Amino acid sequence: MKFIVDQQVQDIEMPENLKLNTFLQEFHSDCSSQECSFGYYGFAFGQSPFPVPKPIQDALIKNASKGAYAAISGIPELRNAISKYNRHYFGMDVTPDRIYVGPGTKELLFNLLEILHGTVILPTPAWLGYLPQIRFLKKNYHMLPTRANKKIAPNDLRRLALRLQDRQKILILNNPNNPTGLLYDRLELEEIADVCREQNIIVLSDEIYAQTTYDFAKFVSMGKIYPEGTFVTNGLSKSHAAGGYRLGYVVFPQHANDLKIQFKKILATEYTAVSTPIQHAAVAGFEISEDLDEYFKVTRGIHQVMGEYTYHALSAIEGIKVTKPDATFYLLADFNVFAPDLQKAKIYTSQKLSESLMVHPYHTAIVGGDSLVLERTDFSARIAYVDYDGVRVYQNYLDSKPKSSAEKTEFVKKSAPKIVAGIEMIKRFFEDVRNDAVKSSQIKTSSMMTTS
Ligand SMILES: Cc1ncc(COP(=O)(O)O)c(C=O)c1O
């Protein structure tokens, strides 16, 4: 029997994280060196390494018997808790009826793109989850490359919007940003909002990393700046280290009642409701408590220490430009200064760069530029700094919080030796590239990257 698959599905590539797994399996079975058995330095996976907060785990166990379907938009307790959470942490006054719960923000973003008419504006570099969705839905879209500071330039946004014929446009704003780790401040958001009002641009503000902002007082939601035109998405995945729970929410703009009816239709059609026990567990995650507050402070603090170390260590490699993260557990490293040397080693694309770093003796996984919606030949990469044992490091940080910069460096060396060694390996790789010592013939052609 031959099955015929719809063309738009064929046009979509395998999710990139699965590609990475396949690549790693093949690579390990192919490499006979002793060192290959140890694994690799993991700068590719974008997953919080910490334990799921205990109150969420307890609530999940307690509610395991709840087998009935839940309300489409989310159980009332959860929408209430999310409303209070938004007021407490983000200073946003959103009534529960503006909140919809879904199985992860990825799905909710997809649902929003399904119902909203208009050309999508995608600033780059970007998290690689957006583009396949836009393409799958056959929406018109335009990239908006950011400039040297890696943030949206309001004038560029205006210029692009003026060229688009659509009555309505949709800007995807990811703040704080994956892959750069950068945060937009209030003024920057206001300037973007001015253009959005003027050009009839709706904003999908993906704020999944909001709670990871190192200096938390600096986080401002676009939902506050442009409440009439912003959909804010957030969830449990990054702040609560619970990506596998698949629980996200969207806050609708003010005065969007007609739209809410359409949205509910889509949710009911596609997944009925999020798992009931998971929704009950999530209530515990969004309730305001000292325990949770402590958890956010500790995890933010650790991300910051790891981020500062990674930033300084990579910046010390001559010629490399690195974004200085304000939030998240990522930064963007620009290796383009090595382009001529890489080309001499027959490494012409970012994909090939990722693969070359993965093979023996480097064993280092990064996310290359083409997975960040950059040009294939752009040698920029996302570096995630979460390759350590989150349970142990969380405890170490509680036991003795590093204060001085020497203590912080010591903390990273002790708690995250693979980050330290992995950065050394990146340095060695580029030294070898410069000295013509990288053999591209060793490199198998396969695909590897990650979506998270
Ligand atoms: C920028 C960004 N948005 C959304 C998501 C997906 O979040 P969720 O697990 O809620 O679907 C991720 C996950 O890596 C992400 O990095």
The ligand as an SDF file (V2000), in Angstrom:
LIG
                    3D

 16 16  0  0  0  0  0  0  0  0999 V2000
   11.1480   31.1210   22.5970 C   0  0  0  0  0  0  0  0  0  0  0  0
   10.3620   29.9060   22.9200 C   0  0  0  0  0  0  0  0  0  0  0  0
    9.0320   29.9410   22.8110 N   0  0  0  0  0  0  0  0  0  0  0  0
    8.2820   28.8670   23.0770 C   0  0  0  0  0  0  0  0  0  0  0  0
    8.8620   27.6780   23.4700 C   0  0  0  0  0  0  0  0  0  0  0  0
    7.9730   26.4850   23.6980 C   0  0  0  0  0  0  0  0  0  0  0  0
    7.3850   26.5370   24.9090 O   0  0  0  0  0  0  0  0  0  0  0  0
    6.2950   25.4580   25.3760 P   0  0  0  0  0  0  0  0  0  0  0  0
    7.0510   24.3520   26.0410 O   0  0  0  0  0  0  0  0  0  0  0  0
    5.4120   26.2190   26.3130 O   0  0  0  0  0  0  0  0  0  0  0  0
    5.5650   24.9750   24.1770 O   0  0  0  0  0  0  0  0  0  0  0  0
   10.2300   27.5860   23.5870 C   0  0  0  0  0  0  0  0  0  0  0  0
   10.8600   26.3210   23.9550 C   0  0  0  0  0  0  0  0  0  0  0  0
   12.0090   26.0860   23.8130 O   0  0  0  0  0  0  0  0  0  0  0  0
   11.0050   28.7290   23.3130 C   0  0  0  0  0  0  0  0  0  0  0  0
   12.3350   28.7110   23.4190 O   0  0  0  0  0  0  0  0  0  0  0  0
  1  2  1  0
  2  3  1  0
  2 15  2  0
  3  4  2  0
  4  5  1  0
  5  6  1  0
  5 12  2  0
  6  7  1  0
  7  8  1  0
  8  9  2  0
  8 10  1  0
  8 11  1  0
 12 13  1  0
 12 15  1  0
 13 14  2  0
 15 16  1  0
M  END
$$$$
